[in-house]
Amino acid sequence: MEDAARLARDPRYIALIQRRGRFTTALTAIMLVVYFGFILVIAFDKALLARPIGGGATSWGIPVGLGVIALAILLTGLYVWRANRDFDPVIDELRAEAQA
């Protein structure tokens, strides 16, 4: 229990939690704006996304919807990349010190 309290007071841990929190909040906000924007366009202007692309059978809703899904995958990859590069080394260092 004392190890957890000492860890919670460690300035590196506090900085890590703050940086990670800001980053995840930004990613979450981006995804929510895009997703709910897409849903609101569907709800209030169906004709906009129902327009065919170049006179074909596919409407604009298909690539825009796929873009929302691709953005979610991209943001997930961005989080994993940043976690591996910035967050995990700090966690590993703190864990090694706690076990020593």
Secondary structure, 3 states (H helix, E strand, C coil): CHHHHHHHHCHHHHHHHHHHHHHHHHHHHHHHHHHHHHHHHHHHCHHHHHCECCCCCCECHHHHHHHHHHHHHHHHHHHHHHHHHHHHHHHHHHHHHHHC
